[in-house]
Amino acid sequence: AMERGDSAEAAAERLQLYRRDPSGWRSCRSTSEVAVSWRPSVEFAGNLYRGEGILPGSPRDVWECIKPVAGGLRTKWDQNVKDFEVIEAITDTLSVCRTTTPSAFMRIISPREFVDVVVMKQYEDGTMLSAATNVEHPLCPPRPNFVRGFNYPCGCLCIPVPGEPDRTQLLTFFQTDLGGYLPQTVVDSFFPSSISGFYSNLTKAVKTLKA
């Protein structure tokens, strides 16, 4: 459990590093809800994507929708998450989880599964963070009907907006090896559209939660 905790902590540190490092980002998509940019990943032979937007809810409301817990709301609103299971709860803020994704992109991308160590943290400024990175787990051998993908340090930061308690800056980082044999063009167009879908579905979920 120790080294799992270490790799989760390292992933959280990485996200804070990405957050503070403004260099090299290139914009690739912009909607009323999110600005998506990317730069080459230093973790694997793919891209690191950043999504940034302001959501119409308090950090607590936004966190309620995205926190990575068993029976959480994520599977209800996030079209890219079909199933989310906690395989091993190491502490109340650290766990090994399996995420299953449905087929995507007009079925060009078949269902995937990801096994990650996931940590949740809260910082003194009120920022809430969840970070994840891929891990092997004896209870999660690859399943025949899924392609195993690999997340590199990725996650979400819910950041309070000074003076606006009902708004939250949500910063997300994605860097994922989808596995399988996908044309690079498919991968490069999948992430920006999937991140903008994430923000628009999350915005609806936060509004529903508040209603």
Secondary structure, DSSP 4 states (H G I P E B T S, - for coil): -HHHHHHHHHHHHHHHHHHH--TT-EEEEE-SS-EEEEEE-SSSSSEEEEEEEEESS-HHHHHHHH---TT-SHHHH-TT-SEEEEEEE-SSSEEEEEEEE--BTTTTB--EEEEEEEEEEE-TTS-EEEEEEE---TT-PPPTTSEE-EE-SEEEEEEEETTEEEEEEEEEEE-EE--S---HHHHHHHHHHHHHHHHHHHHHHHHHHH-
